[in-house]
């Protein structure tokens, strides 16, 4: 029996980061669009939410080889 691995889902809405199927023990690293590191969040559960409280800007989120760009409005 082969078990399917669900893909990582990473979304930002209303200044909240939502993770689904995230690798526990790893870290999401958040950078400004020019490459300055602004935050690092340790993942404690495969499905979780984090209040970001970031100013309006464009950010790059990196987690285990997945890189996404989000706009905080």
C-alpha positions as CSV (number, residue, x, y, z in Angstrom):
1,X,0.0,0.0,0.0
2,X,1.4,3.3,-1.1
3,X,0.5,6.4,0.9
4,X,0.2,9.7,-1.0
5,X,2.0,12.7,0.4
6,X,-0.1,15.8,0.3
7,X,1.6,18.9,-1.1
8,X,2.4,21.8,1.1
9,X,-0.1,24.7,1.0
10,X,1.0,28.1,2.1
11,X,-1.3,31.1,1.9
12,X,-1.4,34.6,3.3
13,X,-4.7,36.5,3.9
14,X,-5.5,39.3,6.3
15,X,-1.9,39.4,7.6
16,X,-2.2,35.7,8.6
17,X,0.0,32.8,7.3
18,X,-1.9,29.5,6.9
19,X,0.0,26.3,6.5
20,X,-1.4,22.9,5.5
21,X,0.6,19.7,5.2
22,X,3.8,21.5,6.4
23,X,6.9,19.7,7.5
24,X,7.0,19.8,11.4
25,X,10.2,21.0,12.8
26,X,11.2,23.1,9.8
27,X,11.0,26.8,9.5
28,X,9.3,29.4,7.3
29,X,11.6,32.2,6.6
30,X,10.2,35.6,5.4
31,X,12.2,38.1,3.4
32,X,11.4,41.6,2.1
33,X,11.4,41.9,-1.7
34,X,15.0,43.2,-1.6
35,X,16.2,40.2,0.4
36,X,16.2,41.3,4.1
37,X,15.1,38.6,6.5
38,X,12.2,39.9,8.6
39,X,11.0,36.8,10.4
40,X,11.5,33.1,11.0
41,X,8.6,30.8,12.1
42,X,9.2,27.3,13.4
43,X,6.5,24.8,12.4
44,X,5.1,22.9,15.3
45,X,2.1,21.3,13.6
46,X,1.5,20.3,10.0
47,X,-1.6,22.5,9.9
48,X,-1.4,25.9,11.6
49,X,-1.9,29.6,11.4
50,X,0.4,32.5,12.4
51,X,-0.5,36.2,12.9
52,X,2.2,38.0,10.9
53,X,1.7,41.7,11.9
54,X,3.8,42.8,9.0
55,X,3.6,46.3,7.4
56,X,2.2,46.6,3.9
57,X,4.7,45.4,1.4
58,X,5.7,42.4,-0.9
59,X,7.4,39.5,0.9
60,X,9.1,36.3,-0.1
61,X,8.2,33.2,2.0
62,X,10.6,30.2,1.9
63,X,9.9,26.7,3.3
64,X,11.7,23.5,2.3
65,X,12.4,24.4,-1.3
66,X,9.0,26.1,-1.8
67,X,9.3,29.9,-2.5
68,X,6.2,32.1,-2.7
69,X,5.6,35.8,-3.0
70,X,2.8,37.4,-1.1
71,X,1.5,41.0,-0.9
72,X,0.5,42.2,2.6
73,X,-2.2,44.9,2.1
